[in-house]
């Protein structure tokens, strides 16, 4: 049985994961939502105006009313900047699993922030919500995301071949998962 708690504040050594706020709009525009290279990595639209970002934030903030909604702003403690986002989505209440997605602005790549945030969310998902399985995926060309997934200890499950059509070519989607027992054994 899942124990839905919604998006709670989570602290790591270098990050605060918290619900989005309207004041995150400028950081979002500066660091990732306006960057087509970043947004294409997880098939999201590009947002270029504050009004577009406000509509996105409206959607996020309104959804926090649901106890089964999980989306965090990733705040770098040192700068207090909103450098990306991470979410638990595709929640399957019957079979006790979910999927994770994350995005970090390119200025903050290669610092271990995505892995740090992902491990915090895995822990929250297994120990607080009581998921049995957490899955994650990446596009075949997103080797940085593959590195995060491998570092966090996920097991490769398979490839959905030619899943996306992007830039006039097909791109495959690679899936990984972790069971709660595997997470507990890593701890």
C-alpha positions as CSV (number, residue, x, y, z in Angstrom):
1,X,0.0,0.0,0.0
2,X,1.4,3.4,-1.0
3,X,1.6,6.2,1.6
4,X,1.1,9.4,-0.5
5,X,2.7,12.4,1.2
6,X,3.0,14.8,-1.7
7,X,6.0,17.0,-2.4
8,X,7.8,17.5,0.9
9,X,11.0,19.5,1.4
10,X,14.1,17.3,1.2
11,X,17.6,18.4,2.2
12,X,20.8,16.9,0.8
13,X,24.4,18.1,1.5
14,X,24.3,20.7,-1.4
15,X,20.7,20.9,-2.4
16,X,17.3,21.7,-1.1
17,X,14.4,19.9,-3.0
18,X,11.2,21.8,-2.4
19,X,7.9,22.6,-4.1
20,X,8.1,25.2,-6.9
21,X,7.3,28.8,-6.1
22,X,6.4,31.6,-8.5
23,X,9.7,33.3,-7.6
24,X,11.5,30.5,-9.3
25,X,10.5,31.9,-12.7
26,X,13.7,33.9,-13.5
27,X,16.0,31.1,-12.5
28,X,14.0,28.6,-14.6
29,X,14.3,30.9,-17.7
30,X,17.9,31.5,-17.1
31,X,19.0,28.0,-16.4
32,X,16.9,25.5,-18.3
33,X,13.4,26.0,-19.5
34,X,14.5,28.4,-22.3
35,X,17.3,26.1,-23.4
36,X,16.2,23.9,-26.4
37,X,19.2,21.5,-25.8
38,X,18.1,20.8,-22.2
39,X,14.4,20.7,-22.9
40,X,14.8,18.3,-25.8
41,X,16.6,15.8,-23.5
42,X,13.4,15.0,-21.8
43,X,10.9,16.0,-24.5
44,X,9.6,19.2,-22.9
45,X,8.7,22.4,-24.8
46,X,10.9,25.4,-24.6
47,X,9.5,28.4,-22.6
48,X,10.8,31.8,-23.5
49,X,8.6,34.3,-21.7
50,X,7.7,34.9,-18.1
51,X,4.0,34.4,-18.9
52,X,4.8,30.9,-20.4
53,X,6.7,30.0,-17.3
54,X,3.9,31.3,-15.1
55,X,1.5,29.0,-16.8
56,X,3.8,26.1,-16.2
57,X,4.2,27.1,-12.6
58,X,0.4,27.4,-12.3
59,X,0.1,23.8,-13.3
60,X,2.8,22.6,-10.9
61,X,1.6,24.7,-7.9
62,X,-2.1,23.8,-8.4
63,X,-1.1,20.1,-8.6
64,X,0.5,20.3,-5.1
65,X,-3.0,20.0,-3.7
66,X,-2.9,16.3,-4.6
67,X,-1.1,14.0,-2.2
68,X,0.1,11.8,-5.1
69,X,1.9,14.7,-6.9
70,X,5.6,14.8,-6.6
71,X,7.6,17.6,-8.3
72,X,10.5,19.4,-6.8
73,X,12.5,22.5,-7.6
74,X,16.2,21.7,-7.2
75,X,17.8,24.6,-5.3
76,X,21.6,24.8,-5.0
77,X,22.2,25.8,-1.4
78,X,25.4,27.8,-2.2
79,X,23.7,30.2,-4.7
80,X,20.1,29.7,-3.6
81,X,19.3,29.3,-7.3
82,X,16.7,27.0,-8.8
83,X,18.9,25.0,-11.1
84,X,16.5,22.3,-12.3
85,X,13.7,20.0,-11.4
86,X,13.0,16.4,-10.4
87,X,9.8,14.5,-10.3
88,X,8.1,11.2,-9.5
89,X,5.4,10.7,-12.1
90,X,3.5,7.9,-13.8
91,X,2.5,6.7,-10.3
92,X,0.9,3.2,-10.5
93,X,-1.1,2.8,-7.2
94,X,-2.1,-0.7,-8.0
95,X,1.3,-2.1,-8.8
96,X,3.3,0.2,-6.5
97,X,5.8,1.7,-8.9
98,X,6.6,5.1,-10.5
99,X,9.0,6.7,-12.8
100,X,11.5,9.5,-12.1
101,X,12.5,12.4,-14.4
102,X,15.0,15.1,-13.8
103,X,16.5,18.1,-15.5
104,X,19.5,20.2,-14.5
105,X,20.6,23.4,-16.3
106,X,23.7,23.1,-18.3
107,X,25.7,25.5,-16.2
108,X,25.4,23.0,-13.3
109,X,26.2,19.8,-15.3
110,X,29.1,17.6,-14.2
111,X,28.9,18.5,-10.5
112,X,26.9,15.5,-9.3
113,X,23.7,17.5,-8.6
114,X,21.5,15.2,-10.7
115,X,22.8,12.1,-8.9
116,X,22.5,13.7,-5.5
117,X,18.9,14.8,-6.2
118,X,18.0,11.4,-7.8
119,X,19.3,9.5,-4.8
120,X,17.3,11.7,-2.4
121,X,14.1,11.1,-4.4
122,X,14.7,7.3,-4.6
123,X,15.1,7.3,-0.9
124,X,11.9,9.3,-0.4
125,X,10.0,7.1,-2.8
126,X,11.0,3.8,-1.2
127,X,11.1,4.9,2.5
128,X,8.3,7.4,2.7
129,X,5.9,6.6,-0.1
130,X,6.6,2.8,0.0
131,X,7.1,2.2,-3.8
132,X,8.1,-1.4,-4.6
133,X,9.8,-0.3,-7.9
134,X,11.2,2.9,-9.3
135,X,12.0,3.2,-13.0
136,X,13.8,5.8,-15.1
137,X,14.7,6.2,-18.7
138,X,16.9,8.2,-21.0
139,X,17.2,8.9,-24.7
140,X,20.0,6.9,-26.4
141,X,21.9,10.1,-27.1
142,X,21.7,11.4,-23.5
143,X,24.9,9.8,-22.1
144,X,25.0,12.2,-19.1
145,X,21.7,10.9,-18.0
146,X,22.9,7.3,-18.5
147,X,25.8,8.2,-16.2
148,X,23.4,9.4,-13.5
149,X,21.3,6.3,-13.8
150,X,24.3,4.0,-13.6
151,X,25.8,5.9,-10.6
152,X,22.5,5.6,-8.7
153,X,22.5,1.8,-9.2
154,X,19.5,1.2,-11.5
155,X,19.4,-2.0,-13.5
156,X,19.0,-1.9,-17.3
157,X,15.6,-3.4,-18.4
158,X,15.4,-2.8,-22.1
159,X,15.2,-0.4,-25.0
160,X,12.2,0.9,-26.8
161,X,13.6,1.2,-30.2
162,X,12.9,4.3,-32.4
163,X,10.6,5.6,-29.7
164,X,11.0,9.4,-30.5
165,X,11.2,11.1,-33.8
166,X,13.5,14.1,-33.3
167,X,15.5,16.2,-35.8
168,X,14.4,14.0,-38.7
169,X,15.6,10.8,-37.1
170,X,14.4,8.2,-34.7
171,X,15.8,8.0,-31.2
172,X,15.5,5.0,-28.9
173,X,14.5,5.1,-25.2
174,X,16.4,3.0,-22.7
175,X,14.7,1.9,-19.5
176,X,16.1,1.0,-16.1
177,X,14.6,0.1,-12.7
178,X,15.4,-0.5,-9.1
179,X,13.5,-2.5,-6.5
180,X,13.1,-1.4,-2.9
181,X,15.1,-4.4,-1.8
182,X,17.9,-3.4,-4.0
183,X,17.9,0.1,-2.6
184,X,18.0,-1.3,0.9
185,X,20.9,-3.6,0.1
186,X,22.9,-0.5,-1.2
187,X,22.4,1.3,2.1
